[in-house]
Each structure stands twice: as structure tokens, then as C-alpha cells.
Amino acid sequence: MDTTNREAYGAASDKLAEFSASADVAGIATVAEEILAVAGLLRREPRLRRALADPARPAGERAELIRSILAGKVRAETVDLLAALVSGRWSGPGALLDGAERLGVDALLSAADRGGELADVEDELFRFSQIVAGDPRLSGALSDSTAPVADRNELIRDLLKGKVKPATLSLAQLATAGFGGRGFDTSLTRLVELAAAKRDRSVAYVTTAVALSDAEEQRLAARLAELYGRDVSLKVDVDPRIIGGVRVKVGSDLYDGTVARRLAEAKTALAK
């Protein structure tokens, strides 16, 4: 989010933190699902989205509009959170939609955190992203923006229901709609990173030719934590094509010590 939208999001985010501190896990999860359902409504109804983001309308009028639409249909806490959200000054209707989705995601992650499931949700999202990436037909089906979102969500439900935490299933389905305007794969990656950030961790994507031992993973995590000044969540992918060595990506930083890279550099040097 840019500065303007971050400020608009702040009041709703603070209100969510206050609610999450006192509510039970089931209550937070229900509010999260309701917020995401309203975000889906905003995605389908551009006129409503424009009305709720219109800076020419007073904040109180925008809040009253969302209250009138949702009254009696969702929990009072959900109405209050969304009224706070639309009261902010957004840069445009698309930014408001992004804010509504982010609020729902933050609520889902808060529920998972309170329930002691946040680390599991983070790992399940990553493992699912790896499964999708390794299956071109599945990746194509889930990334196909011309296919109805409902159909793609049904496919995800068939694949994951009963096998992952409920929050993982909801977040994976959110990715099909393009969380934050991203593609499916990028949406999953962003959701993994938000889950890690909720645990005050950075994500390190590690590629190795063979699986690391527990001791090797612990040493690598400790070294990266020392380098970045915070705990690091390792997401390890085994890819024999790199031949040997390790590739690590943290944010925009890439450390590539793979044999495949060195061979490619040698080939390039010899060709000159």
C-alpha cells in the first residue's frame, strides 16, 4: 500500500487488533469470512465500490451506506470494521477493494494465530503453492482468469478440504480471485509472506539439489536471522537441476551459490 492507502487502512486495522485481542477464535474467524464475502461483493459490484471510495462523499455518509447494506446480514463487529475501512480516504475503488481483502486476510491470520495454527497455515499455503507449480495442468486451471472463480474455488475445495486448516482453504480460494490484483501464483506467495510476517518473520525461499538435514536447516535459518536481524521462516524446494549448492531468496535479495549458476557463468565466459 502507498502512504495514502496505508493511512486509510490504519483505523480499520487498529480496530481489528482491538477486536481480536478480546474475541474468541471462532468469532474472529467468522468476522474474517464475512469481511472476505463483502470484499467479493465489492469485486462484483463496481458501482458500489466507486460509491464507497468516492472522496466527494463525506466519510460518515460512506460509513452509513455500508452499514445500511450489511445491517442484519453479518455480525455487528464486521459492520463496524468495514465502516471504519470505508471511512478512510482511498486513492481509488481498486485500492478500497485491496484494503477489504487485506482486512479479511489479517482477520483470518489473527484467528489462526489465536488458535495456535498460524505456522501450519503458512506451511500449508507454501506446500500447496509447490504442488501447483509442479503440475502444469493444475496451475493452468487455477490461473485461468477466463474460468469462473466459483469453479476454480470448487477445484481447490476438492483438493484441500479436510486436508488443511480452514484458514488455509479460505486463503487459497482468495488467491483465485487475484488477491491484491495479483495472479494466482503470486497471490499464494504474498499470502505465505503475510502469514510469516504475522509471526514477525521474513520468508527465505531456499532451493537445494538434495534435501537439507534438520541440522543444516537450523544452521541456515540462524545465519539468515543474524543477517536480517529477525527470525526467518525457511521454505525449502528440492530441485536436482541446480546440480549442487544452494540458492536463497529473501525479499528482493538473491544469493545464488548453485553449481548450475557457476556452470552457466563459465559457459558464458568461454563463449566470449
Helices and strands as residue ranges (DSSP letters): H 3-22, H 25-44, H 46-53, H 59-70, H 76-87, H 93-114, H 118-133, H 136-143, H 149-160, H 166-176, G 179-181, H 184-198, E 201-208, H 214-228, E 231-238, G 240-242, E 246-250, E 253-256, H 259-271
